[in-house]
C-alpha cells in the first residue's frame, strides 16, 4: 500500500497534465513549445532523480521529482497520441484511395460491364 501511495504524485500529475495540454494545445497551436517543456521537465526530473540516490533523501523530495517526471511524460503522451491518431487517419485515407482507384477497376474487369451507372476509370 505504501508503494502505491508513493506513485500517486506521478500518476495524478501525469493525468492532470495530459488533460491540461490536450485542452490548451488548440489555444496555443504550437507543438514545439510542448516538446520543449516535455523535454526540460523529463530530463530535469530524471537527472535529479539519478543524481540524488542516497539513504538520506527525504520522501518529499522523491515524490516531487516523480511529479516533475509526470509533467514531462504527460506532455509527451499527448503528442504521441496525436501522432498515432494522425498516422491511423493517413493510413485509412491511403487505403480508401487505393480501393477507389484500383479496386473498382479490378471489380469492373471481374464482373464485366454489368455495373450500371458507372464507367471504367483510366488506370
C-alpha positions, 0 to 999 in steps of 0.5 A: 500500500505504501508503494502505491501511495508513493506513485500517486504524485506521478500518476495524478500529475501525469493525468492532470497534465495530459488533460491540461495540454490536450485542452490548451494545445488548440489555444496555443497551436504550437507543438514545439513549445510542448516538446520543449517543456516535455523535454526540460521537465523529463530530463530535469526530473530524471537527472535529479532523480539519478543524481540524488540516490542516497539513504538520506533523501527525504520522501518529499523530495522523491515524490516531487521529482516523480511529479516533475517526471509526470509533467514531462511524460504527460506532455509527451503522451499527448503528442504521441497520441496525436501522432498515432491518431494522425498516422491511423487517419493517413493510413485509412485515407491511403487505403480508401484511395487505393480501393477507389482507384484500383479496386473498382477497376479490378471489380469492373474487369471481374464482373464485366460491364454489368455495373450500371451507372458507372464507367471504367476509370483510366488506370 
